[in-house]
Amino acid sequence: MALIAAVGRAQAPDGREAGLQAAHQALNQLGASTAAIAIVISPYHYDAAQVGNGVAGLLGNTPILGFSSSATLGKEGLSQQSVMVALLSGEHLQAETHWFSDYGQSSADAAGRLAQLLRYQQRPAQSILVFADGFNGDAEQFLVALPEDTPVVGGLSTGDSYNGTAHQIAGGQSGPSSLAAAFLRGKFRVGVGYSHGWQPVGPRARMTRSRGFWLRTLDGRPASETYAHLFGHPAREWALPPLNSVPRLYPFGIDVGRGSEDLLLRSPLRVEADGSFRMNVQLREGSDAFILVGIPSACEEAARQAARQARLSLGRAKPVLALVLVDLAWQMLLQAQPGAEMAALRQELSPDLPVIGGYTLGQIVPPGEGAGGSRFLNQHMLVILFGEEE
């Protein structure tokens, strides 16, 4: 049986009904085929456990993997109210999901347990799809602790920024501060593409004091003072809503040795009361960084580029499903044009291709050619194409 996919989208007064209706839509499109895995993306205002129960109530023992987002993305664009469910089916496709509840407490330990599970497998996983908490845990620490050849791809979920909670779903389990993973095997290929539309503005700044997830000072001054100087508003106002979340729009481009031509992007989650920036990865003191600004037209071109790159990396395989993980900053930047990134993406993909997506607080991509293990990104659009081998 060929590899096929279907996507359902639904909104309802409660999460269980929304999950059930979205799964029902997708299942109807599959016809007589049996789903090998369900991918669920849910707006965070729904109860994740209810959403998972609604999907499982219809799909039975089908492995389920999902995460919370500020909005869902599909062929129709953006929705802040709709649950989305994608089903992948294929005679030779196999999936199993795993839940790591301790990711937020020790990301390295979660990586060790995932690697241990992989060693027990008789058949190696061709691809490992992961969704992790974007507020708690350290994605870089997780990836560094994995063997370099572990084929990991995925993203970090968004959620309630006020309380710092985001949810993941794996099988019958769900909750915050966790990581959900699916081991995928069979006759399929995965193509990955990613890009961003942010450019440097102003001079370099040196990260002079950083402790854990908090960037304390830039050039010896509280980080908020640098942003106040560049963008206006007194430094104290950057620690208060709504400005305290705005620095997500103005991430750091860290110089990794080639000036502004090759920057490692790192994005603040929020500004703290003391003027420091809360990150979701640790930053190295003494690093030089540019402050970046997003350009809507550049983001639209980046969406097209990510789609082209994903199609190219898929080789001769026929794409059957697109999973799109977009940094939360894109939603903020494109508020006047909601879903513009998806319209740009569709220009590069078949109009009939099923698409499911959501906003994230970071993206995990496979290594470049001959370059270590999987890497953690901020501020990118990540396009994951699942394709049928010829």
Secondary structure, DSSP 4 states (H G I P E B T S, - for coil): ---EEEEEEE--SSHHHHHHHHHHHHHHHHTTPPPSEEEEEEETTS-HHHHHHHHHHHHTT--EEEEEESSEEETTEEESS-EEEEEEE-TT-EEEEEEETTTTT-HHHHHHHHHHHHHH-SS--SEEEEEEESSSS-HHHHHHTS-TT--EEEEEE-EETTTTEE-EEETTEEESS-EEEEEEESS-EEEEEEE--EEEEEEEEEEEEEETTEEEEETTEEHHHHHHHHH-S-GGGGGSTTGGGGGGGS-EEEE-SSGGGSEEEE--SEE-TTS-EE-SS---TT-EEEEEEE-HHHHHHHHHHHHHHHHHHTTTPEEEEEEEEEEHHHHHHTTTSTTHHHHHHHTTS-TTS-EEEEEEEEEEEPPBTTB-S-EEESS-EEEEEEEE--
